[in-house]
Amino acid sequence: MSDEDDYMSDKFLAGLQDVRPSLVHNRGKKRQVEIETKKEDLKKRQREATAACGNVDNARLQQSLNRPLTADNKGFQLLAKMGYKAGSGLGNQPDARTEPVGITIKSGRGGLGREAAVAELNQRRQELRRAHLLSKAGIESREEISTEAYRRRATHKAEERKLQFDIKRCQQTCESLDLKSGITEPDLEFFWPPKPKDEEESESEGEPEVVEEPAKEEPYTPSEQLKLLTGYMRTAYCFCYWCGTHYEDTEDLSTNCPGLTRDDH
C-alpha cells in the first residue's frame, strides 16, 4: 500500500479541511472562518430589520393617509385656488373620489399577485371542504341548509339504519326457520341473507345445469321487504319478529301478539 493510500498517515490527515473554529490551528484560516460567521449573522439581522421596518413604515403610512391635509399644506392651497373645498370630491362629477388611493408598502419577497392567489386558494379550499361535508351528509350544495332540514335528514338516516338492521335480522331468522322445515331455497331472493361471493363462485364451478331463469321481480323498497318478511314468518311459522316469540297456532298469535309493526309493540 502506498503512503498516499494510507488513511492513517499524516499526509492524508493534513489534506482534510475542518471549518470548525475550535479545531482550526492556522490563525489565517481561523480568522477567515470567524469573518464568514459574522457575515452570516449580519445578513440575518438585516433581513429581520428589513421586515420589521416594512411593518413600521406601513403603519406610519396608514396614519398619515388617515390624517386630513391642513390649510397650510401647499397641495391643499393649490386645490383651494382651483375651487376645491374640504370634504368634497375631486372633479366635477358628483361621484368623484373623496379619499386618496390606498397605498401599502410591500416588504416581502413574494410576487405582486401572490397574496391574491393565496387568498383565492384558501377560499377555494374552504368551498371544496364545505361541498365535501355537505355531500357526506347527503345535502346538495344548492339546497337550503337549516336546523330543521338537518334534523329531518339525521332522523331519516337513523331510520334507514334501523330498517336495514331489522331486515338483516329477519333474513337470518327466516333462513333458520326454513332450514328447520326442510326448505332449501327461499321463496323470494331477499328472504335469506345474501350468499358470500366465494360460495356463489364454487356453485357456478360445479356441473352445468340447464335451468330456466325465472322472471325478474320488481325491486322492493326496504320497508316493503321488511313487511313481506315479517308477514311470511307470521303466516308460515306463527312467529312474530317484533315479539321474538314462536306462537303455538294462528289463534294464539292473533290473541297475544299486539300487532304487525314495531310501533304496535
Secondary structure by P-SEA (a helix, b strand, c coil): cccccccccaaaaaacccccccccccaaaaaaaaaaaaaaaaaaaaaaaaaaaaaaaaaaaaaaaacccccccaaaaaaaaacccccccccccccccccccbbbbbccccccaaaaaaaaaaaaaaaaaaaaaaaaacccccccccaaaaaaaaaaaaaaaaaaaaaaaaaaaaaaaaaaacccccccccccccccaaaaaaaaaccccccccccccccccaaaaaaaaaaaaaaacccccccccccccaaaaaacccccccccc
